[in-house]
């Protein structure tokens, strides 16, 4: 379903972005945090999207012409209690994460697909991560064609607190028909099998959201490091030079006094900086501010905050009863289809739309663009809620709505 892009453009608030196209994805929203581009053998450019909630699993969109995004395939989840929040594509193989609503439900884990014919994805293998205390895989990172790094539960993992159920796992998929786990790590004190004291929970006034892995990023500039957003655990750097025995290098946690849920850690290697997002998760906006941090990484054993990106004004959009804080950012994914920048940060802020920031001076970041489309007609919350963003190597920006807005394609004008 291709929306009337002219009508959307006229009703949008834009600064330094140009809206190119809009597709409502056949009326099925619920878009997650999985966005990855395949360069198909026939020359098409396919954008693959994960769905944050049932009934759909993933959608493939032909964005060869970003002005005319066209759905080429859309698949269903096996069960209504599942979500495929995350996916990644390398060549003609796609990895998809599956999480379930409650521990113990099935199927939960991850699946590899052959997408050499985009209209006909074929399952290669499903890897089970279900268990009595497991909700499966929330996020995965698959960029080098061999290792999948993920935030996942496991059949044999016994968290001391159920909210700590997902940890860092590494799978070797060099033989995609037989993925093999090669390593795992969790924050000491979160497992029943640990011989150390339990970790100190956040104060009751700040929700106990779980000390568990969220994003698990690994880059070719430092293949011996994993950069984890660990929710209530903050930002964690791991030494994975021996993948069978990851070791913590450092941990930076801003909560308390802030409100937890560290989501994404983006290292900017040449500038020795980290960009760290804390996700806004309360639908009534009561956890504001949720910020994106600029962190000094010159000494990786002692990350030190320098500044935050300017927070969107909480009352600028006529309502404060929605998520309007930070979520995810374009992560400089180390694939040939990804744009990369250490000067501009582009992120999604739910009801505050898509925002762009110039961090050339890391002590004084400045906003340099935004895109705020109108409330989607079919949205159950009556507002926009932009959930994720990806920028391809052409500089085309793709962003998706968490509920019903679908996919928007844009150009940067800064």
N, C-alpha and C positions, 0 to 999 in steps of 0.2 A: 504494500500500500504506500504509494508515493504521495506525500502531503503537498499541499499548495505552497511551494517555497516562497512565492512572492508574498502571500498572506502572512506566513510565518515571519518573514523578514520585516515586514511593515510593523508587526506587533512586537518585535523583539527590541530589547535594549542592547546596543552594541557599541563598543569603543575599540577601535584597532583590530577588529575581526570583521570579516565579510562572510555572510552565510551563503554557501554554495548550494547545498541540497538538504533535503529532509525526507526521511522515510519512516513511516510508523510501524514497520516490521509486521505487517499483516494484522495489526491490532494486538499483538502479543508483546507486552513490555516486560517489566521485571528484569531489567538489564543489570548484570553483575559487574565484576571487575576483570573479566577476561576479554581482551581485545588483541588480536594478532593478525598480521597480514601474510597471505600466501601469494607468491608469484606463480600462478598456475602455468603448466606446460604450454597451454594454448595462448599465452600472452595476457590473460586476464589477471586482474588484481582482486583477490577475494579477501574481504575483511571478515574474520570469524569472531563471533560474539557469544559470550556465555550469559545464561539467564540466571538471575538472582533467585528466582522462585519458579515453581511449577506453573503451567504444565510443560513448557518448552525446555529443551536441553540446550541446544546451541543453534545459531543462525549464521548462515553464510551470505554475505552481501557483495555483489560485484560493484566495486568502487573504482573501476578502471577510469570512468568519467565521474569524478566526485560530485558533479552537478546532477547526476542521474543515478543515485544508488539504487540497486535492484536486488531484491532477495532472490537467491538461486536455490537455497535449501533451508529448511527449518525442521528440526527434529523434536520428538517428544521424549520426556523423561520416562523411565520405566515405572515410577511410582510418584504419587503426589506429595509424599513426605521428603522428597529429595530436592536438592538444588545443585546446579553446576556452575558455581560462582566464578570459577577461574579456568582459563585454558591458555595454551601456548602452542605455536606452530613453528616447526623447523622443517624446511623443505616440504615434503608431502606427508609428514606425520604430525598429527595433532594430539596433544595430551589434554585431557579434560578431568577436572577434579569433581568428586561427588561427596556432598555432605548431607547428612540426614538431620531431621528435626530433633530427634531424641536419641540418646545413647542406646545402643543395642539393635537399632533398626538396620535393615539391609535394603538394597545394596549400598555400600559406602566404600569409597576407595578412589581409584583413578583408572582411566581407560585410555588406550592408545587407538587412534583411528588412522587408516589409510585414506587420505583425501586427494589422491592423485586425480580422481574425477570428482570435482567439488560437489556436483549434484548427487553423488552417490557415496557418501562416507561409509567406509567399511571398518567394522571393529577388528582390531588386531589382537588385543588382549585386555582383560579386565583384571586389576589387582585389588584384592579384597583388603580393606583396612577396618572392617567392622569388628565390633567386640562389645562386651558388656559395658565398658566405660567409654566407648569410642563413638564419635559422630562422623568419622571418616576424614576426608581431605577438604580443607577450606580453600587453600591457595597452592599453586605450584608455579615453579620457575624452570623453564626448559628452553635453553638458548644455545647450547653447544652441540646438540645432537646426540649427546651421550648420557648426561646426568640430569635427573629431575630432582630438584630441591623443593621441599614441600612443608607446609604446616598441616600436620596430620595426627590422627589418633592411630591406635594399633590394638590388635586383639589382646596382646599381653601387657599393655600399659595400664597401670593402676594409679591414677592420680589421687593424691590425698584429698583434694577438693575437686569436685566434678568440673568446675569451670576451668581447670588447668589441663583439660584433656588432650589438647593438640600441641605437639612439640615439633622439633625440626627432624626431618627424615630425608635421607639421600638414597635414590635408586639409580642403578646403572641400567640403561636401556639400550646399550650398544647392540644387543640382540633384542629387537623390540617384541619378539614373541615370548621372551623369558626375562622380564625385569627382575633384578636382584637388588635387595636392600644391601647397601654397603656401609651405612653409618646412621647414627641417630644421636640427638642431644636434647636435653631438657634442662630448665633452670633448676639447679640443685635445691632440694627441699620441697619439690612439688610432686614427687613420686613416693608411693608407699615403700618402695624398695631402696630409697635413699638412706644413707647412714648419717645424715646431717639434719639439724633441726628444720622444722617447717619455716617457710619464709613468712615475713611479717606482711599481713594483709593490709590493704588500704583502709583508712578510717571509714566508719559507717556512713559518715556524711558524704563520702565519695563512693559511688557504687563499686562493689567488688566484681569486676568484669572478667577476671581470670588472668593468671600468669601463664599465657600460652602464646605460641608463635602465630603470627599473622603473615607478614611478607618475608620471603626468604631469598634475598637477591644475591647473586654471585656474578662477578664481572671478569672479563679476560684480563683486565689490567692487574687484578689481584686474584687469580684463581685459587689462591690459598686462603681466601677470606670469604665468609658469608656475613651478610648484613641483615640482621633480623629486626623487624618491628615486633615487639613481644607484648603488646597490649599493656596490661598493668605492670609488666616488667620493664617497660621502656625500650630503649635502643640497645641492641647487643651486637658486638662484633665477635665472631668466632674465627679461630685458626682451624682451617680444614685441610691443611697440608697433608695430614693423614686423615682421610675421610672416615676411616673406621673408628677414629677417636677424636672428634671435634673438641676443641678446648676454648674456653672463654678468654678473650683478650681484654675486653672491657664492657662495661654496662653504664649507660647514662639514663637516669630516670628523673623526670621532672615532676612526678606525682607521688605524694602531695608536695606542694600545695595545689598543683593542677589536678586534672580529673581523669588521667589515664587514657588507655586505648591507643597506644602508639601503633601506627598502622604501617607506614612506609619509611624506609631508610634509603636515600639515594646518595651514594658517594660521588663527589666531583673530584676526581683524582688529581688532576693537574693543579687545581686550586686548593687542595687539602681542606675541603669542606664536606659537610653532610647536610642534606636537606631532609628533615624529619617531620612527618605529619602525625597529628593526633586526631583521630576521627570523631566527629560529632555523631552521637548515636541516639540521643533522646529526641523523640519526635516532637516534643513540646518546646525544644530549644533551651531547656533548663540547664544544660551542661556547658553553655557558652561561658567564656570563649574557648573554642577549639582551634588551635593555631598550627601553623607550619613554621618550623624552627630552622634557623641557619646556625649550624654547629661547627666550631673550629675542630678540624681533624689533624692538625699538624703533629700532635702526639696521640696516636690511636689508643693509647692506654688511658688517656684522660680527655675524652671529648668535652668541650666547653661551649656553652651557648653564647652566640654573638648577638643575635637579633631574632625577630619574628617577622614574617611577611605581614604587611598591613591587613588586619582582619576586615572583612566586609562589614559595612555599617549594619547593625542589627535591625534598624527600623526603616531602612531605605526602600523596602519592597512591600510596605503596607501591612506587614504582619511579622510577628516574632514567634509564632507558635509552631514553627517548623524547624527541621534541621537546616541550619545555615552556616555551619562551621566547616572546617577543613575535612577532606576525605583523602582522595588519592591524587597523585601527580603523574605526569608523563615521566617514565623511569629510565630514559636513555637505554632502552632495551638493546643489548648487544647483538642485534641482527641487522642484516643489510637493508631491511625494509623500515628501519626506525630512524627518525630524526634524533640528533644529539646536540645538546647545548649545555654549557656550564655557565651561561650568562642569563638565560631566560628560563623561568620555572612556570609551567602551565598546570593548573590544578582544578579539580571540581570541588564545589562548595555547596552541593545540594541545592537548597532554595535560593542561594546567592549565585547560582550559575557557574559558569566557567570563568576563571580569573587568570591573568598573566602578570608576572612580576619580573622586573629587571633587578638582578642581584649583582651587577657589576661592582657595586660597592656593598660588600656583605654586611657592613654595619648599618647601612641605610637602604634597605630594599625599597623599591618603588613599584606601585601598581602601574602597568602599562597597557592593559586591555581587559575587557570583559565581554561576555556574551550571556544574555539572560533572555531566553525565549519565553513566549507566553505560556500560561498554564495549559497543559494538554487537555482537550475536551473530555477524554475518557479517564483522566486521573482521579483516583479515589480520594486524593488529598486536596484536590482543587488548586494545585500549585506545581511549579516545575521542581524537579529534584535530580539535578545532574550528578551522576554517580561515578563515572570514570572517563578518562581521556587517553587517547593515543595519537601521536603525531608521526606521519610516515616520512620517508626520506625526501619526499617532494615538498615537504612543509605543509601538507594537508592535515588539518586537525579534525579528529573524529571524537565526538562525545555522545554519551547515551544517558537516557533518563531512567531513573530507578523504578518508575512505575509504568507510565503509559506514553511518554513522549517519543520513544523510539530513538533513531539515529539522526544526528546532525553533522553535516560536513562543512568545514569552514576554511578560510584562508587567513593567515596572519598578515596584518598590515603595519607591523612595527619591526 
